[in-house]
């Protein structure tokens, strides 16, 4: 199959002519990759089981992993669901269009091929102008998981999509780099107490402000067992993973210093923490925790390098000067969770291109957007975490 690539010249002034061919492909059961504000999506007609099968085949994705149906306006939701609970209405008013997916009881109109066999359907209204206009022109809800082969880091540029999907789908719409860089928050509003199934840019704090009580699904905290059917994308299987073996290093309790851990000295101490006030208010970590984490990353990296392996290190702008061994890359600034989220997948793909064997990554506080960052890194590492 030949994959056509369409470049959007001006995202703020989209011409329907640029998207009409893509809309026609979607209506006729074909697949089109397109940008959203989160990551690039791989779109197909959500009401067409054959299109859903094509999505699963193109991605190499397990068919029990549900797809998200994307709509262009609130009016397009009603035909897809049995009801819209009050919690769902409140969240629509607060966060749509935007990076929030909600799970509703599905109507008979939505095939089980799209929902992974579940009686619920996941729905999102993207804020990205290219995505929103494409869906409107297609005239059908668009099932659109991330446009990567299953398990790989999600694509945040059209080049990433081309690497994974060239020859597998009919068209890629190149709208430039995405804004957020991690997938949408998923909230199940089909139960009495809304539950977060996947963290994202709409944070727990933001959801609680609107709904009051919000629960967290156990899948956010650790892997699901093999016999559990996932309620939403990204819950069950290893996701977002680079080709290299990735290990996360979390800060310890502060006892490492007393136990004789290697110290970061001199200019290397400039990691953003305030020596006099303990925890940095912007990062949630004190100097001892940062030092211990940095030292452990350096120790693990050196062990693998001395054994003859090529090693990648994920650090931050604040700690970049602390590392001299391996392929060292900053993921962003600790004081800016948005920069870390934005760069996450592109950095994992860069390490793939570099051909590293092992990656050791610093970790991040799990509040606000940090919860989504750590969720993606933990899944990418297969929950391999060193304290």
C-alpha positions in Angstrom: 0.0 0.0 0.0 1.2 3.5 -0.9 0.9 6.0 2.0 0.1 9.5 0.9 1.4 12.4 3.1 -0.5 15.7 3.2 1.1 18.8 4.8 -1.1 21.4 6.5 0.5 24.8 5.7 -1.3 26.8 8.4 -3.0 25.1 11.3 -4.8 28.3 12.2 -6.4 28.7 8.8 -7.3 25.2 7.6 -8.8 24.9 4.2 -11.4 22.1 3.7 -9.8 21.2 0.4 -6.8 20.1 2.4 -8.8 17.5 4.3 -11.6 16.4 1.9 -9.6 13.4 0.6 -8.8 12.3 4.1 -12.4 12.6 5.1 -13.5 10.5 2.1 -10.9 7.8 3.0 -12.4 7.6 6.6 -16.0 7.4 5.3 -15.1 4.6 2.9 -13.4 2.5 5.6 -9.7 3.5 5.1 -7.2 4.7 7.6 -5.8 8.2 8.1 -3.2 9.4 10.7 -3.7 12.9 11.9 -2.5 15.3 14.6 -4.3 15.9 17.8 -3.3 18.1 20.8 -2.0 15.0 22.6 -0.3 12.7 20.1 -0.9 11.7 16.5 -3.9 9.4 16.1 -4.6 6.6 13.6 -8.1 7.2 12.5 -10.8 4.9 11.1 -14.6 4.9 11.0 -15.6 4.0 14.6 -19.0 2.6 13.4 -17.3 0.2 10.9 -16.0 -3.1 12.4 -13.8 -3.7 9.3 -12.1 -0.3 9.8 -11.5 -1.2 13.4 -9.9 -4.5 12.3 -7.7 -2.5 10.0 -6.6 -0.3 12.9 -5.7 -3.3 15.0 -3.8 -4.9 12.1 -1.9 -1.8 11.2 -0.8 -1.3 14.8 -0.3 -5.0 15.6 -2.6 -4.2 18.6 -4.5 -6.8 20.7 -8.2 -6.7 19.7 -9.3 -6.6 23.4 -7.6 -3.2 23.7 -10.5 -0.7 23.2 -10.4 2.2 20.7 -11.4 5.8 21.5 -14.2 7.3 19.3 -13.4 10.9 18.5 -16.2 13.4 17.8 -16.2 17.0 16.6 -19.1 18.4 18.8 -21.2 17.4 21.8 -24.2 16.7 19.6 -22.4 13.7 18.1 -22.2 12.0 21.4 -25.8 11.1 22.0 -26.2 8.5 19.2 -23.2 6.6 20.5 -24.3 6.2 24.2 -27.2 4.9 26.2 -27.0 7.9 28.5 -24.8 10.8 29.5 -24.4 10.7 33.3 -24.3 14.0 35.2 -20.6 13.6 35.9 -20.1 13.3 32.1 -22.1 16.5 31.4 -20.0 18.4 34.0 -16.7 17.2 32.5 -17.9 18.0 29.0 -18.7 21.6 30.0 -15.4 22.0 31.8 -12.9 20.3 29.5 -14.3 19.7 26.0 -12.9 20.2 23.5 -9.7 19.0 25.0 -7.4 16.2 26.2 -10.1 14.3 28.1 -11.7 10.9 27.1 -14.8 9.7 28.9 -16.3 6.2 29.1 -20.0 5.8 28.7 -22.5 2.9 28.4 -22.5 2.3 24.6 -25.5 2.3 22.3 -26.2 -0.5 19.8 -24.9 1.7 17.1 -21.3 1.3 18.3 -19.9 -2.2 17.3 -18.1 -4.4 19.7 -15.1 -4.4 17.3 -14.5 -0.8 18.3 -15.0 -1.2 22.1 -12.8 -4.3 22.5 -15.9 -6.4 23.3 -17.0 -4.1 26.1 -20.5 -2.6 26.7 -18.9 0.8 27.1 -17.5 3.2 24.6 -14.7 5.7 25.1 -15.3 9.2 23.5 -13.2 12.3 23.1 -13.6 15.7 21.4 -10.2 16.9 20.4 -9.3 20.6 20.6 -6.7 20.4 17.7 -8.1 22.3 14.7 -7.0 19.7 12.2 -8.4 16.8 14.1 -11.7 18.5 14.8 -12.3 19.7 11.3 -11.3 16.4 9.8 -13.9 14.5 12.0 -16.6 17.1 11.1 -15.9 16.7 7.4 -15.8 12.9 7.6 -19.3 12.9 9.1 -18.6 9.8 11.3 -17.1 9.3 14.7 -13.4 8.5 14.2 -11.7 5.7 16.2 -8.2 6.9 16.7 -5.6 5.2 18.9 -2.0 6.6 18.8 -0.6 6.2 15.3 2.4 3.9 16.2 2.9 0.2 16.1 1.7 -1.3 19.3 3.9 -0.9 22.3 6.3 1.7 20.8 6.5 5.3 22.0 3.5 7.3 20.8 4.2 9.6 17.8 4.3 13.4 18.4 5.4 14.3 14.9 4.4 13.1 11.4 7.9 11.7 10.9 7.3 9.4 13.9 4.1 8.2 12.2 5.9 7.7 8.9 8.5 5.5 10.6 5.8 3.2 11.9 2.9 3.4 9.4 4.4 4.0 6.0 2.9 1.3 3.7 0.3 0.3 6.3 -2.3 3.1 5.9 -3.7 5.3 3.1 -2.7 8.7 4.4 -0.8 10.7 7.0 -1.8 14.3 7.6 1.3 16.3 8.7 0.2 19.1 11.0 3.6 19.6 12.7 4.6 18.7 16.3 1.8 18.2 18.8 1.4 20.4 21.8 0.9 18.2 25.0 2.8 15.1 24.1 1.0 12.5 26.2 -2.3 10.8 25.6 -5.6 12.1 26.9 -6.8 11.6 30.5 -9.5 8.8 30.6 -12.3 9.0 33.1 -15.0 6.3 33.4 -18.3 8.1 34.1 -20.4 4.9 33.7 -20.1 4.1 37.4 -21.4 5.8 40.5 -18.0 7.3 41.4 -16.1 8.5 38.3 -12.7 6.7 38.0 -9.5 7.8 36.3 -8.3 4.9 34.1 -5.4 6.8 32.5 -3.8 10.1 33.7 -3.1 12.9 31.4 -3.1 16.7 31.0 -6.5 16.9 32.7 -5.1 16.1 36.1 -6.6 14.5 39.2 -6.6 18.0 40.9 -8.6 19.5 38.0 -11.1 16.6 37.9 -11.7 16.8 41.7 -12.3 20.6 41.4 -15.2 19.8 39.0 -16.6 16.5 40.4 -15.5 16.4 44.0 -15.0 12.7 44.5 -12.9 10.9 41.9 -11.3 7.4 42.3 -8.2 6.0 40.7 -8.2 2.7 38.9 -5.5 0.2 40.2 -4.2 -0.1 36.6 -2.6 3.3 37.1 -0.5 2.0 40.0 0.7 -1.3 38.5 0.2 -3.8 35.7 -3.1 -5.7 35.2 -3.1 -9.5 35.3 -3.4 -11.4 32.1 -7.0 -12.5 32.7 -8.3 -8.9 33.1 -10.0 -7.2 30.2 -8.8 -3.6 29.9 -11.5 -0.9 30.2 -9.5 1.6 28.2 -6.4 1.9 26.0 -3.0 1.6 27.6 -4.1 -0.2 30.8 -3.1 -3.8 30.3 -0.1 -4.2 28.0 3.4 -2.8 28.0 3.1 0.6 26.3 5.2 3.5 25.1 8.4 1.4 25.2 11.7 2.1 23.5 13.7 -0.8 22.0 16.2 -0.6 24.8 15.8 -1.9 28.3 14.5 1.0 30.4 14.9 1.4 34.2 13.4 4.1 36.3 15.3 5.4 39.3 13.2 6.9 42.0 14.6 9.1 44.8 15.3 7.4 48.1 14.4 8.5 51.6 17.6 10.4 52.3 19.5 7.6 54.1 21.7 7.0 51.0 23.9 9.9 52.1 24.6 8.3 55.5 25.2 4.9 54.0 28.1 6.2 51.9 26.5 6.8 48.5 28.7 8.7 46.0 28.2 12.4 46.4 27.5 15.0 43.7 29.9 17.8 44.4 30.8 21.3 43.2 29.0 22.7 40.2 27.0 19.4 40.0 25.0 20.4 43.0 23.1 23.0 41.0 20.0 20.8 40.6 17.3 23.2 41.5 16.9 22.3 45.2 17.3 24.9 47.9 20.0 23.8 50.3 18.6 25.9 53.1 14.9 25.2 52.8 14.8 21.5 52.1 12.4 20.4 49.4 12.2 22.6 46.3 8.7 24.0 46.1 8.7 23.5 42.3 10.0 19.9 42.2 8.9 18.4 45.5 12.4 17.0 46.1 15.2 18.1 48.4 18.9 18.1 47.6 19.5 14.8 49.3 16.8 13.0 47.3 18.1 14.6 44.0 21.7 13.6 44.8 20.8 10.1 45.7 18.8 9.6 42.5 21.5 11.1 40.3 24.2 9.0 41.9 22.2 5.8 41.4 21.6 6.7 37.7 25.3 7.3 37.3 26.2 4.1 39.1 23.9 1.9 37.0 25.0 3.6 33.8 28.7 3.0 34.5 28.1 -0.6 35.3 26.5 -1.3 31.8 29.1 0.9 30.0 32.0 -1.0 31.6 30.3 -4.2 30.5 30.4 -3.0 26.9 26.9 -1.8 26.4 25.7 1.4 24.9 23.7 3.4 27.5 21.2 6.3 27.4 20.5 8.6 30.3 17.3 10.6 30.8 18.0 13.6 33.0 16.7 17.1 33.3 17.9 20.6 32.5 18.9 21.0 36.1 20.9 17.8 36.4 22.4 17.7 32.9 25.9 18.7 34.1 26.0 15.8 36.6 26.5 13.2 33.9 29.5 12.5 31.7 29.0 8.9 30.7 26.7 7.5 27.9 24.3 9.2 25.6 22.9 11.8 28.0 19.7 13.7 27.1 17.6 16.2 29.0 13.9 15.5 28.9 13.1 19.1 30.0 13.0 21.2 33.2 11.9 19.8 36.5 10.1 23.1 37.2 8.1 22.6 34.0 6.2 19.3 33.9 4.7 20.4 30.6 8.2 20.4 29.0 8.9 16.9 30.3 5.6 15.6 28.9 6.1 17.3 25.6 9.6 15.8 25.1 9.0 12.3 26.5 8.1 10.2 23.5 10.4 12.0 21.1 13.3 11.3 23.5 12.5 7.6 23.7 12.4 7.4 19.9 15.7 9.3 19.7 17.3 6.6 21.9 15.9 4.0 19.5 17.7 5.8 16.6 20.9 5.9 18.6 20.7 2.1 19.1 21.3 2.1 22.9 21.0 -1.1 24.8 20.0 0.3 28.2 18.3 3.5 29.3 18.3 4.8 32.9 15.9 7.6 33.7 15.5 10.0 36.6 11.9 10.0 37.9 9.4 12.7 38.8 6.9 13.6 41.5 3.5 12.1 40.8 1.3 15.2 41.3 -0.5 17.2 38.6 0.9 16.3 35.1 3.7 14.3 36.8 1.2 11.5 37.4 0.8 11.1 33.6 4.6 11.3 33.1 5.4 8.7 35.6 2.5 6.5 34.4 4.0 6.5 30.9 7.6 6.0 32.0 6.6 3.2 34.4 4.7 1.3 31.6 7.6 2.0 29.1 10.0 0.4 31.7 7.6 -2.5 32.3 7.5 -1.3 36.0 11.2 -1.8 36.4 12.0 0.7 39.1 15.0 1.1 41.3 15.0 3.1 44.5 
